[in-house]
Amino acid sequence: MKGTHHPTGRRRSGLGRLLGLLLALVTAIGLTGTTAFAVPSHKDPSAATKNIELSPMSAVAAMQPSWNLGNTLDAIPDETSWGNPPATKALFDTIKSQGFRSVRIPVTWSGHQSSTAPYAIDATWMSRVKQVVDWALSDGLYVVINVHHDSWQWIADMPTNHDNVLARFKATWTQIAAEFKDSPKSLLFESNNEPQFNNTTDAQGIQYNDELNTAFHTVVRQSGGNNATRLLVLPSLHTNSGQVFLDALVSEMKSLNDPNLVATVHYYSWYPFSVNIAGGTQFDATAQKDMTDNFARIRDTLVSKGIPVYMGEYGLLKYPDYLQPAPRVERGEALKYFEMFGYEARISGVTTALWDAYNFLNRSTLQWREPELIDQIKSSWTTRSGTASSDRVFLAKSSAITARTLTLNPNGTNFEGVWQGSTKLVRDRDYTVSGNQLTLTATALTRLAGDRAYGINATIEARFSRGLPWKIFVTTYDRPVLSNATGDTSGLTIPTQYRGDQLATMEARYADGSNAGPVNWTPYQEFNASFSPDYPNNGLLLTSDFLNALRDDTQATLVFHFWSGATVTYRVTKNGGSVTGTVA
């Protein structure tokens, strides 16, 4: 059965009201299986504000969408150590106004806690955590707090320091539970972030994770107040959604025999795409299958059994990152990822929390760093958007302009045409459509390219019956030109004329065919880790990590791949601390 959202003020027929009541009843008794949920109307107070008692499944559904206050209370050693300003009430006002229904507030306790018995948490730190949590609760947001980077700081030592780690873990949650026992039930506790244990097999790690989750459950339930029935969030090992980890989590939740439990996992996409390594430059069929398989496992293993799922973190591991000179993931490919992610979460009935360390919301200005990206994320909460095989049409300045074809991905919508601003392009003159093939004519592209200056000459939009339009950047380029360079292993900057193009990836090999660089399992090195474009300064940096991993006195051949399809071959030789680069 598929849930239907009715905006505030819209009347429903008697039959509609009856169906709505039946759906609510079925949801409350946990029989909905894979029922999808819609985002509550922004005009409606949340259940958290109304203090309405909901079933666990309904409460977690009411938390969608969610947002992470990352790199703040979880920063080491202090709140501002990782570059964010202190959290404020205005921050949560902004998050609420932007349509989010819940926030996850990661907390690292270790720097504010005695490492020996009785493992006392500093009162000032506890008070600060309480203040931040209360600000979010006062906005009517659901809130999740946890034990965060402690997972790798000291909890990971459990295999060799079992009794002390277990005692400290229990003491930590005893103090947290006591502080928040009278907080409203819209506050959730999460056992442990990304559980991990040093030098263990998965089977051993699952046992340690089960032991900690059980200890967490016992401590909180015995602490009184609202903690007796508060929703408790239990992670799988590593918060991994692989089948073996989900099965183990289901088994443990059954053994606890508690209806007020929530499962949590994280998702950061297929790794090569998430960080741009091993040629994973596109959100292609492999990356898409990784996503659909992930949600299928969650639906089949958890949601279909009536277990609510809170995906406590999602995103891409290295995108966006405004601290880097260039984005690792191409803009259009990232938009396609977030568009599809929102859809898969909706049809799976999974509440999702965007991981935001600083890269989405500027905490100083309270403005989104990339408004179009957040618009795509927001749109995905309620509908699908059409996309295309690329958001770029590259026209070589050195060649005559010819027609260019893109493949449309309607995603269940209907294609409605192409616009430039408020002007609709003329079908059969400016473009043609055959099936899902959109062809821009040479005549239209000649007009759009104008004086053919390098870079973006014009922006057009493919529009669909629902969702956001798909922007297409008509771009003039010529094959990039690299020059010889000398330097040392601290980093080599190659003078580069990009001429309107953009770098996609770099492969590196020795003459014997083996891979060159710090990543030895693929020739395609990691973007911004081994190499990084510097477009404003006409440079291309080979990093110290890459150069120091090269063999001495052995030439490495680099092939730079650009988004236009152009490639440029370059040779690099390291001799001791010096490095020489030459054009092939």
Sequence and secondary structure as in RCSB ss.txt:
>XXXX:A:sequence
MKGTHHPTGRRRSGLGRLLGLLLALVTAIGLTGTTAFAVPSHKDPSAATKNIELSPMSAVAAMQPSWNLGNTLDA
IPDETSWGNPPATKALFDTIKSQGFRSVRIPVTWSGHQSSTAPYAIDATWMSRVKQVVDWALSDGLYVVINVHHD
SWQWIADMPTNHDNVLARFKATWTQIAAEFKDSPKSLLFESNNEPQFNNTTDAQGIQYNDELNTAFHTVVRQSGG
NNATRLLVLPSLHTNSGQVFLDALVSEMKSLNDPNLVATVHYYSWYPFSVNIAGGTQFDATAQKDMTDNFARIRD
TLVSKGIPVYMGEYGLLKYPDYLQPAPRVERGEALKYFEMFGYEARISGVTTALWDAYNFLNRSTLQWREPELID
QIKSSWTTRSGTASSDRVFLAKSSAITARTLTLNPNGTNFEGVWQGSTKLVRDRDYTVSGNQLTLTATALTRLAG
DRAYGINATIEARFSRGLPWKIFVTTYDRPVLSNATGDTSGLTIPTQYRGDQLATMEARYADGSNAGPVNWTPYQ
EFNASFSPDYPNNGLLLTSDFLNALRDDTQATLVFHFWSGATVTYRVTKNGGSVTGTVA
>XXXX:A:secstr
       TT    HHHHHHHHHHHHHHHTT  TT       TTS  HHHHT    HHHHHHHT SEEE TTSTTS
SSSTTTTS     HHHHHHHHHTT  EEEE    GGGB SSTT  B HHHHHHHHHHHHHHHHTT EEEEE  TH
HHHTGGGTTTSHHHHHHHHHHHHHHHHHHHTTS TTEEEE  SS   TT  HHHHHHHHHHHHHHHHHHHHTT G
GGGT  EEEE GGG  SHHHHHHHHHHHHHHT SSEEEE EE   HHHHHT TT  S  HHHHHHHHHHHHHHHH
HTGGGT  BEEEEESBTTBS TTSSS SS HHHHHHHHHHHHHHHHHHT EEEE  SSSSEETTTTEESSHHHHH
HHHHHTT    EES SEEEEETTS    EEEEEE TTS EEEEEETTEE  BTTTEEEETTEEEE HHHHHHHHT
T  SEEEEEEEEEESSS  EEEEEEEE   EE  EEEETTEEEEEEE TT  EEEEEEEETTS B SS  S SB 
 BTTTEEEETTTTEEEEEHHHHHTS BT  EEEEEEETTS EEEEEEEEETTEEEEEE 
